[in-house]
Amino acid sequence: MVNKRLVIALDNSKAISSSKFLDEVFASKAKSAGAEVFAVVATVESDSSSDIGVAICTYTEKTKADALILMRQNKSTISRFFLGSVTKYCAIHSPVPVIIVPSTA
């Protein structure tokens, strides 16, 4: 059995609905395929991309996650330059493999 951990960072107001969504959509599909899944919604008290990225990378290391799955947001080049990117930070600094899923929007 492969142990997969999904980690996502969101603000507190979205944590409960996001957790339910992860369990219903992604975790149920992985479980039906025979994988052992542990999905986590991590909340961070910061707006800084690097602070959020540090929190995600630290959590994946602490929990010995097998992989980190993140959704790429469709930000403009200027927004990414000035605001940074959590996905980019995690792709560079994550202690585990990072899977980046393109946004459908």
The first five atom37 places (N, CA, C, CB, O) and aatype in JSON, in Angstrom:
{
  "aatype": [12, 19, 2, 11, 1, 10, 19, 9, 0, 10, 3, 2, 15, 11, 0, 9, 15, 15, 15, 11, 13, 10, 3, 6, 19, 13, 0, 15, 11, 0, 11, 15, 0, 7, 0, 6, 19, 13, 0, 19, 19, 0, 16, 19, 6, 15, 3, 15, 15, 15, 3, 9, 7, 19, 0, 9, 4, 16, 18, 16, 6, 11, 16, 11, 0, 3, 0, 10, 9, 10, 12, 1, 5, 2, 11, 15, 16, 9, 15, 1, 13, 13, 10, 7, 15, 19, 16, 11, 18, 4, 0, 9, 8, 15, 14, 19, 14, 19, 9, 9, 19, 14, 15, 16, 0],
  "atom_mask": [
    [1, 1, 1, 1, 1],
    [1, 1, 1, 1, 1],
    [1, 1, 1, 1, 1],
    [1, 1, 1, 1, 1],
    [1, 1, 1, 1, 1],
    [1, 1, 1, 1, 1],
    [1, 1, 1, 1, 1],
    [1, 1, 1, 1, 1],
    [1, 1, 1, 1, 1],
    [1, 1, 1, 1, 1],
    [1, 1, 1, 1, 1],
    [1, 1, 1, 1, 1],
    [1, 1, 1, 1, 1],
    [1, 1, 1, 1, 1],
    [1, 1, 1, 1, 1],
    [1, 1, 1, 1, 1],
    [1, 1, 1, 1, 1],
    [1, 1, 1, 1, 1],
    [1, 1, 1, 1, 1],
    [1, 1, 1, 1, 1],
    [1, 1, 1, 1, 1],
    [1, 1, 1, 1, 1],
    [1, 1, 1, 1, 1],
    [1, 1, 1, 1, 1],
    [1, 1, 1, 1, 1],
    [1, 1, 1, 1, 1],
    [1, 1, 1, 1, 1],
    [1, 1, 1, 1, 1],
    [1, 1, 1, 1, 1],
    [1, 1, 1, 1, 1],
    [1, 1, 1, 1, 1],
    [1, 1, 1, 1, 1],
    [1, 1, 1, 1, 1],
    [1, 1, 1, 0, 1],
    [1, 1, 1, 1, 1],
    [1, 1, 1, 1, 1],
    [1, 1, 1, 1, 1],
    [1, 1, 1, 1, 1],
    [1, 1, 1, 1, 1],
    [1, 1, 1, 1, 1],
    [1, 1, 1, 1, 1],
    [1, 1, 1, 1, 1],
    [1, 1, 1, 1, 1],
    [1, 1, 1, 1, 1],
    [1, 1, 1, 1, 1],
    [1, 1, 1, 1, 1],
    [1, 1, 1, 1, 1],
    [1, 1, 1, 1, 1],
    [1, 1, 1, 1, 1],
    [1, 1, 1, 1, 1],
    [1, 1, 1, 1, 1],
    [1, 1, 1, 1, 1],
    [1, 1, 1, 0, 1],
    [1, 1, 1, 1, 1],
    [1, 1, 1, 1, 1],
    [1, 1, 1, 1, 1],
    [1, 1, 1, 1, 1],
    [1, 1, 1, 1, 1],
    [1, 1, 1, 1, 1],
    [1, 1, 1, 1, 1],
    [1, 1, 1, 1, 1],
    [1, 1, 1, 1, 1],
    [1, 1, 1, 1, 1],
    [1, 1, 1, 1, 1],
    [1, 1, 1, 1, 1],
    [1, 1, 1, 1, 1],
    [1, 1, 1, 1, 1],
    [1, 1, 1, 1, 1],
    [1, 1, 1, 1, 1],
    [1, 1, 1, 1, 1],
    [1, 1, 1, 1, 1],
    [1, 1, 1, 1, 1],
    [1, 1, 1, 1, 1],
    [1, 1, 1, 1, 1],
    [1, 1, 1, 1, 1],
    [1, 1, 1, 1, 1],
    [1, 1, 1, 1, 1],
    [1, 1, 1, 1, 1],
    [1, 1, 1, 1, 1],
    [1, 1, 1, 1, 1],
    [1, 1, 1, 1, 1],
    [1, 1, 1, 1, 1],
    [1, 1, 1, 1, 1],
    [1, 1, 1, 0, 1],
    [1, 1, 1, 1, 1],
    [1, 1, 1, 1, 1],
    [1, 1, 1, 1, 1],
    [1, 1, 1, 1, 1],
    [1, 1, 1, 1, 1],
    [1, 1, 1, 1, 1],
    [1, 1, 1, 1, 1],
    [1, 1, 1, 1, 1],
    [1, 1, 1, 1, 1],
    [1, 1, 1, 1, 1],
    [1, 1, 1, 1, 1],
    [1, 1, 1, 1, 1],
    [1, 1, 1, 1, 1],
    [1, 1, 1, 1, 1],
    [1, 1, 1, 1, 1],
    [1, 1, 1, 1, 1],
    [1, 1, 1, 1, 1],
    [1, 1, 1, 1, 1],
    [1, 1, 1, 1, 1],
    [1, 1, 1, 1, 1],
    [1, 1, 1, 1, 1]
  ],
  "atom_positions": [
    [[0.83, -1.19, 0.0], [0.0, 0.0, 0.0], [0.87, 1.25, 0.0], [-0.95, 0.0, 1.21], [1.81, 1.34, 0.8]],
    [[0.6, 2.17, -0.85], [1.34, 3.42, -0.93], [0.64, 4.46, -0.06], [1.46, 3.92, -2.4], [-0.59, 4.6, -0.12]],
    [[1.4, 5.17, 0.75], [0.84, 6.2, 1.62], [1.0, 7.56, 0.94], [1.52, 6.2, 3.02], [2.13, 8.0, 0.71]],
    [[-0.09, 8.21, 0.63], [-0.05, 9.52, -0.03], [-0.59, 10.57, 0.92], [-0.86, 9.5, -1.36], [-1.58, 10.34, 1.62]],
    [[0.04, 11.71, 0.94], [-0.45, 12.83, 1.74], [-0.62, 14.03, 0.83], [0.51, 13.15, 2.93], [0.29, 14.4, 0.09]],
    [[-1.77, 14.64, 0.9], [-2.06, 15.83, 0.12], [-2.08, 17.01, 1.07], [-3.42, 15.7, -0.66], [-2.73, 16.97, 2.12]],
    [[-1.38, 18.05, 0.72], [-1.32, 19.21, 1.6], [-1.71, 20.45, 0.8], [0.09, 19.38, 2.22], [-1.25, 20.65, -0.33]],
    [[-2.55, 21.26, 1.38], [-2.98, 22.49, 0.72], [-3.06, 23.6, 1.75], [-4.34, 22.31, 0.0], [-3.45, 23.35, 2.89]],
    [[-2.7, 24.8, 1.38], [-2.76, 25.92, 2.32], [-3.86, 26.87, 1.9], [-1.4, 26.66, 2.39], [-3.93, 27.3, 0.75]],
    [[-4.72, 27.19, 2.83], [-5.82, 28.12, 2.58], [-6.07, 28.94, 3.82], [-7.09, 27.36, 2.16], [-5.54, 28.64, 4.88]],
    [[-6.87, 29.99, 3.69], [-7.23, 30.74, 4.87], [-8.26, 29.95, 5.68], [-7.79, 32.13, 4.49], [-8.88, 29.02, 5.17]],
    [[-8.43, 30.33, 6.95], [-9.29, 29.58, 7.87], [-10.72, 29.45, 7.39], [-9.27, 30.25, 9.21], [-11.36, 28.42, 7.63]],
    [[-11.26, 30.46, 6.73], [-12.66, 30.43, 6.32], [-12.96, 29.34, 5.3], [-13.05, 31.77, 5.76], [-14.11, 28.92, 5.17]],
    [[-11.96, 28.89, 4.58], [-12.17, 27.87, 3.56], [-11.72, 26.48, 4.0], [-11.43, 28.25, 2.3], [-11.91, 25.51, 3.26]],
    [[-11.15, 26.36, 5.17], [-10.55, 25.1, 5.6], [-11.54, 23.94, 5.67], [-9.9, 25.28, 6.94], [-11.26, 22.85, 5.17]],
    [[-12.69, 24.16, 6.28], [-13.65, 23.07, 6.46], [-14.22, 22.6, 5.13], [-14.79, 23.52, 7.38], [-14.26, 21.4, 4.87]],
    [[-14.66, 23.52, 4.29], [-15.22, 23.12, 3.0], [-14.15, 22.5, 2.11], [-15.85, 24.33, 2.29], [-14.45, 21.59, 1.33]],
    [[-12.93, 22.97, 2.21], [-11.84, 22.39, 1.41], [-11.51, 20.98, 1.86], [-10.58, 23.27, 1.51], [-11.26, 20.1, 1.04]],
    [[-11.52, 20.76, 3.16], [-11.26, 19.43, 3.7], [-12.32, 18.44, 3.22], [-11.22, 19.46, 5.24], [-12.0, 17.32, 2.81]],
    [[-13.57, 18.85, 3.28], [-14.67, 18.0, 2.82], [-14.51, 17.71, 1.32], [-16.04, 18.67, 3.1], [-14.69, 16.57, 0.89]],
    [[-14.18, 18.73, 0.54], [-13.98, 18.57, -0.9], [-12.84, 17.59, -1.19], [-13.69, 19.93, -1.55], [-12.98, 16.71, -2.03]],
    [[-11.71, 17.75, -0.49], [-10.58, 16.83, -0.68], [-10.98, 15.39, -0.41], [-9.41, 17.23, 0.22], [-10.65, 14.49, -1.17]],
    [[-11.7, 15.19, 0.7], [-12.12, 13.83, 1.06], [-13.09, 13.24, 0.04], [-12.77, 13.83, 2.44], [-12.95, 12.09, -0.37]],
    [[-14.07, 14.04, -0.37], [-15.1, 13.54, -1.29], [-14.58, 13.32, -2.71], [-16.26, 14.49, -1.33], [-14.94, 12.33, -3.35]],
    [[-13.75, 14.21, -3.19], [-13.33, 14.15, -4.59], [-12.04, 13.37, -4.78], [-13.16, 15.54, -5.14], [-12.02, 12.37, -5.51]],
    [[-10.96, 13.8, -4.13], [-9.66, 13.2, -4.39], [-9.38, 11.96, -3.55], [-8.59, 14.21, -4.13], [-8.99, 10.92, -4.09]],
    [[-9.59, 12.05, -2.25], [-9.27, 10.92, -1.37], [-10.13, 9.71, -1.71], [-9.47, 11.31, 0.09], [-9.62, 8.59, -1.71]],
    [[-11.41, 9.91, -1.99], [-12.27, 8.77, -2.31], [-11.82, 8.07, -3.59], [-13.73, 9.23, -2.45], [-11.87, 6.84, -3.67]],
    [[-11.38, 8.84, -4.58], [-10.89, 8.23, -5.83], [-9.61, 7.44, -5.58], [-10.64, 9.31, -6.9], [-9.44, 6.33, -6.09]],
    [[-8.71, 8.0, -4.79], [-7.45, 7.32, -4.49], [-7.7, 6.05, -3.67], [-6.49, 8.25, -3.73], [-7.09, 5.02, -3.92]],
    [[-8.61, 6.14, -2.71], [-8.94, 4.97, -1.88], [-9.57, 3.87, -2.73], [-9.88, 5.36, -0.74], [-9.27, 2.69, -2.53]],
    [[-10.44, 4.24, -3.66], [-11.07, 3.23, -4.52], [-10.05, 2.57, -5.44], [-12.19, 3.87, -5.35], [-10.27, 1.46, -5.92]],
    [[-8.92, 3.24, -5.68], [-7.85, 2.66, -6.49], [-6.88, 1.84, -5.63], [-7.08, 3.76, -7.22], [-5.91, 1.28, -6.15]],
    [[-7.15, 1.76, -4.31], [-6.33, 0.95, -3.43], [-5.21, 1.68, -2.71], [0.0, 0.0, 0.0], [-4.39, 1.05, -2.04]],
    [[-5.16, 3.0, -2.83], [-4.11, 3.78, -2.17], [-4.55, 4.18, -0.77], [-3.75, 5.03, -2.99], [-5.74, 4.41, -0.52]],
    [[-3.6, 4.25, 0.14], [-3.86, 4.77, 1.48], [-3.63, 6.28, 1.41], [-2.93, 4.09, 2.57], [-2.55, 6.73, 1.04]],
    [[-4.64, 7.06, 1.77], [-4.59, 8.51, 1.58], [-4.82, 9.24, 2.89], [-5.62, 8.95, 0.55], [-5.65, 8.84, 3.71]],
    [[-4.06, 10.3, 3.08], [-4.22, 11.19, 4.23], [-4.2, 12.6, 3.69], [-3.09, 10.96, 5.31], [-3.14, 13.13, 3.37]],
    [[-5.37, 13.24, 3.6], [-5.47, 14.6, 3.05], [-5.52, 15.61, 4.19], [-6.73, 14.75, 2.15], [-6.19, 15.4, 5.2]],
    [[-4.79, 16.71, 4.03], [-4.68, 17.72, 5.08], [-4.94, 19.1, 4.49], [-3.3, 17.67, 5.76], [-4.46, 19.42, 3.4]],
    [[-5.69, 19.9, 5.22], [-5.83, 21.32, 4.88], [-5.08, 22.07, 5.96], [-7.34, 21.77, 4.78], [-5.46, 22.04, 7.13]],
    [[-4.02, 22.76, 5.57], [-3.2, 23.52, 6.53], [-3.56, 24.99, 6.42], [-1.68, 23.31, 6.27], [-3.62, 25.54, 5.32]],
    [[-3.8, 25.63, 7.56], [-4.09, 27.06, 7.55], [-2.86, 27.82, 8.03], [-5.32, 27.39, 8.44], [-2.12, 27.36, 8.89]],
    [[-2.67, 29.0, 7.46], [-1.5, 29.82, 7.76], [-1.96, 31.24, 8.03], [-0.47, 29.79, 6.59], [-2.81, 31.77, 7.31]],
    [[-1.41, 31.85, 9.07], [-1.78, 33.23, 9.43], [-0.84, 34.23, 8.77], [-1.75, 33.41, 10.97], [-0.18, 35.01, 9.45]],
    [[-0.78, 34.21, 7.45], [0.1, 35.12, 6.72], [-0.37, 35.26, 5.29], [1.56, 34.62, 6.76], [-0.99, 34.35, 4.74]],
    [[-0.08, 36.4, 4.69], [-0.39, 36.59, 3.28], [0.85, 36.43, 2.41], [-0.99, 37.97, 3.06], [0.75, 36.49, 1.18]],
    [[2.0, 36.22, 3.01], [3.25, 36.12, 2.27], [3.39, 34.75, 1.63], [4.43, 36.41, 3.19], [3.25, 33.73, 2.3]],
    [[3.68, 34.72, 0.34], [3.87, 33.46, -0.37], [4.97, 32.62, 0.25], [4.17, 33.71, -1.83], [4.85, 31.41, 0.37]],
    [[6.07, 33.29, 0.64], [7.18, 32.52, 1.21], [6.82, 31.96, 2.58], [8.44, 33.39, 1.32], [7.22, 30.85, 2.91]],
    [[6.05, 32.72, 3.41], [5.62, 32.19, 4.71], [4.72, 30.98, 4.54], [4.9, 33.28, 5.52], [4.85, 29.99, 5.26]],
    [[3.8, 31.07, 3.59], [2.89, 29.95, 3.33], [3.68, 28.77, 2.8], [1.78, 30.36, 2.33], [3.46, 27.63, 3.22]],
    [[4.61, 29.02, 1.88], [5.45, 27.96, 1.34], [6.29, 27.29, 2.4], [0.0, 0.0, 0.0], [6.43, 26.07, 2.4]],
    [[6.87, 28.08, 3.31], [7.66, 27.52, 4.42], [6.78, 26.61, 5.27], [8.28, 28.65, 5.28], [7.2, 25.52, 5.65]],
    [[5.56, 27.07, 5.58], [4.65, 26.27, 6.41], [4.31, 24.95, 5.74], [3.38, 27.06, 6.7], [4.28, 23.91, 6.39]],
    [[4.05, 24.98, 4.45], [3.72, 23.76, 3.72], [4.91, 22.81, 3.69], [3.27, 24.08, 2.29], [4.77, 21.62, 3.98]],
    [[6.1, 23.33, 3.35], [7.3, 22.48, 3.28], [7.66, 21.91, 4.64], [8.48, 23.29, 2.72], [8.06, 20.75, 4.74]],
    [[7.53, 22.71, 5.68], [7.81, 22.23, 7.04], [6.84, 21.12, 7.42], [7.72, 23.38, 8.05], [7.24, 20.11, 8.01]],
    [[5.56, 21.3, 7.1], [4.55, 20.29, 7.43], [4.8, 18.99, 6.67], [3.15, 20.82, 7.12], [4.67, 17.91, 7.25]],
    [[5.16, 19.08, 5.39], [5.42, 17.85, 4.63], [6.61, 17.1, 5.19], [5.65, 18.18, 3.16], [6.62, 15.87, 5.21]],
    [[7.62, 17.84, 5.65], [8.79, 17.19, 6.24], [8.43, 16.56, 7.59], [9.94, 18.2, 6.41], [8.81, 15.43, 7.88]],
    [[7.69, 17.31, 8.41], [7.31, 16.84, 9.75], [6.45, 15.57, 9.68], [6.56, 17.94, 10.5], [6.6, 14.67, 10.51]],
    [[5.56, 15.5, 8.71], [4.65, 14.36, 8.61], [5.2, 13.25, 7.71], [3.32, 14.82, 8.08], [4.54, 12.23, 7.51]],
    [[6.41, 13.45, 7.18], [7.03, 12.46, 6.29], [6.12, 12.13, 5.1], [7.36, 11.17, 7.08], [5.91, 10.97, 4.75]],
    [[5.6, 13.19, 4.49], [4.72, 13.02, 3.33], [5.47, 12.38, 2.18], [4.14, 14.38, 2.88], [6.68, 12.58, 2.02]],
    [[4.78, 11.6, 1.38], [5.37, 10.97, 0.21], [5.46, 11.93, -0.97], [4.57, 9.74, -0.19], [6.38, 11.85, -1.78]],
    [[4.5, 12.84, -1.06], [4.46, 13.81, -2.16], [3.61, 15.0, -1.74], [3.9, 13.16, -3.46], [2.8, 14.91, -0.82]],
    [[3.8, 16.09, -2.44], [3.04, 17.31, -2.21], [2.33, 17.65, -3.52], [3.96, 18.49, -1.74], [2.97, 17.8, -4.56]],
    [[1.01, 17.77, -3.46], [0.23, 18.07, -4.66], [-0.34, 19.47, -4.51], [-0.9, 17.03, -4.88], [-1.05, 19.77, -3.55]],
    [[-0.02, 20.33, -5.47], [-0.47, 21.72, -5.45], [-1.14, 22.07, -6.76], [0.71, 22.67, -5.18], [-0.79, 21.53, -7.81]],
    [[-2.12, 22.99, -6.7], [-2.75, 23.48, -7.92], [-2.11, 24.8, -8.31], [-4.28, 23.64, -7.72], [-1.97, 25.71, -7.49]],
    [[-1.72, 24.9, -9.55], [-1.12, 26.13, -10.07], [-2.22, 27.15, -10.31], [-0.32, 25.86, -11.37], [-3.23, 26.85, -10.95]],
    [[-2.02, 28.34, -9.78], [-2.98, 29.43, -9.99], [-2.61, 30.19, -11.25], [-3.01, 30.38, -8.76], [-1.44, 30.28, -11.61]],
    [[-3.6, 30.72, -11.9], [-3.37, 31.49, -13.13], [-3.15, 32.96, -12.8], [-4.56, 31.34, -14.11], [-4.05, 33.79, -12.95]],
    [[-1.94, 33.28, -12.32], [-1.58, 34.66, -12.02], [-0.81, 35.25, -13.2], [-0.74, 34.76, -10.71], [-0.16, 34.53, -13.96]],
    [[-0.89, 36.55, -13.33], [-0.11, 37.21, -14.37], [1.37, 37.18, -13.99], [-0.6, 38.67, -14.59], [1.71, 36.98, -12.82]],
    [[2.22, 37.39, -14.96], [3.67, 37.42, -14.72], [4.03, 38.49, -13.7], [4.43, 37.65, -16.02], [4.88, 38.28, -12.84]],
    [[3.39, 39.64, -13.8], [3.67, 40.74, -12.87], [3.24, 40.37, -11.45], [2.96, 42.03, -13.32], [3.96, 40.66, -10.5]],
    [[2.08, 39.75, -11.31], [1.61, 39.31, -9.98], [2.58, 38.32, -9.36], [0.21, 38.69, -10.08], [2.91, 38.41, -8.18]],
    [[3.03, 37.35, -10.17], [3.98, 36.36, -9.64], [5.28, 37.03, -9.22], [4.27, 35.28, -10.7], [5.87, 36.65, -8.2]],
    [[5.74, 38.02, -9.99], [6.99, 38.7, -9.67], [6.89, 39.45, -8.35], [7.37, 39.66, -10.79], [7.77, 39.33, -7.49]],
    [[5.82, 40.23, -8.17], [5.69, 41.05, -6.97], [5.14, 40.28, -5.77], [4.81, 42.23, -7.25], [5.57, 40.52, -4.64]],
    [[4.22, 39.39, -6.0], [3.58, 38.67, -4.9], [4.23, 37.33, -4.61], [2.12, 38.47, -5.2], [4.04, 36.77, -3.53]],
    [[4.97, 36.81, -5.55], [5.57, 35.5, -5.36], [4.58, 34.41, -5.7], [0.0, 0.0, 0.0], [3.47, 34.68, -6.16]],
    [[4.97, 33.19, -5.48], [4.12, 32.06, -5.79], [4.39, 30.95, -4.78], [4.35, 31.56, -7.24], [5.53, 30.51, -4.63]],
    [[3.35, 30.51, -4.11], [3.48, 29.41, -3.16], [3.93, 28.15, -3.9], [2.14, 29.14, -2.41], [4.81, 27.43, -3.43]],
    [[3.33, 27.91, -5.05], [3.69, 26.73, -5.83], [5.16, 26.76, -6.23], [2.81, 26.63, -7.09], [5.86, 25.75, -6.11]],
    [[5.64, 27.9, -6.69], [7.05, 28.04, -7.07], [7.95, 27.81, -5.86], [7.32, 29.42, -7.69], [8.95, 27.09, -5.96]],
    [[7.62, 28.43, -4.73], [8.42, 28.26, -3.52], [8.51, 26.78, -3.14], [7.83, 29.09, -2.35], [9.6, 26.27, -2.86]],
    [[7.36, 26.1, -3.12], [7.35, 24.7, -2.72], [8.09, 23.81, -3.72], [5.91, 24.21, -2.57], [8.75, 22.85, -3.33]],
    [[7.97, 24.13, -5.02], [8.67, 23.34, -6.03], [10.18, 23.42, -5.83], [8.31, 23.83, -7.44], [10.89, 22.45, -6.1]],
    [[10.67, 24.56, -5.36], [12.11, 24.74, -5.15], [12.57, 24.18, -3.8], [12.47, 26.22, -5.24], [13.64, 23.58, -3.72]],
    [[11.78, 24.37, -2.75], [12.22, 24.06, -1.39], [11.64, 22.8, -0.76], [11.9, 25.2, -0.53], [12.07, 22.41, 0.33]],
    [[10.69, 22.16, -1.39], [10.04, 20.99, -0.78], [11.01, 19.84, -0.58], [8.87, 20.54, -1.64], [11.82, 19.54, -1.46]],
    [[10.93, 19.18, 0.58], [11.79, 18.02, 0.83], [11.25, 16.75, 0.16], [11.92, 17.79, 2.32], [11.92, 15.71, 0.18]],
    [[10.07, 16.82, -0.44], [9.45, 15.66, -1.11], [9.1, 16.05, -2.54], [8.18, 15.17, -0.33], [9.05, 17.24, -2.86]],
    [[8.84, 15.07, -3.4], [8.44, 15.4, -4.78], [7.17, 16.25, -4.8], [8.23, 14.11, -5.59], [6.25, 16.04, -4.0]],
    [[7.12, 17.2, -5.73], [5.97, 18.09, -5.86], [5.26, 17.79, -7.18], [6.4, 19.59, -5.79], [5.89, 17.73, -8.24]],
    [[3.95, 17.6, -7.11], [3.13, 17.4, -8.29], [2.29, 18.66, -8.45], [2.22, 16.1, -8.17], [1.53, 19.02, -7.55]],
    [[2.43, 19.34, -9.59], [1.69, 20.58, -9.82], [0.58, 20.3, -10.82], [2.64, 21.71, -10.34], [0.82, 19.9, -11.96]],
    [[-0.66, 20.52, -10.37], [-1.84, 20.29, -11.19], [-2.28, 21.62, -11.77], [-2.99, 19.63, -10.35], [-2.45, 22.59, -11.03]],
    [[-2.48, 21.7, -13.09], [-2.92, 22.98, -13.66], [-4.34, 23.33, -13.23], [-2.83, 22.93, -15.19], [-5.18, 22.45, -13.05]],
    [[-4.58, 24.61, -13.06], [-5.91, 25.09, -12.71], [-6.82, 24.97, -13.92], [-5.87, 26.56, -12.21], [-6.39, 25.15, -15.05]],
    [[-8.08, 24.66, -13.67], [-9.03, 24.54, -14.79], [-9.68, 25.87, -15.11], [-10.1, 23.52, -14.46], [-10.36, 26.0, -16.13]],
    [[-9.48, 26.87, -14.24], [-10.12, 28.18, -14.46], [-9.22, 29.11, -15.23], [-10.51, 28.83, -13.14], [-9.59, 30.25, -15.5]]
  ]
}
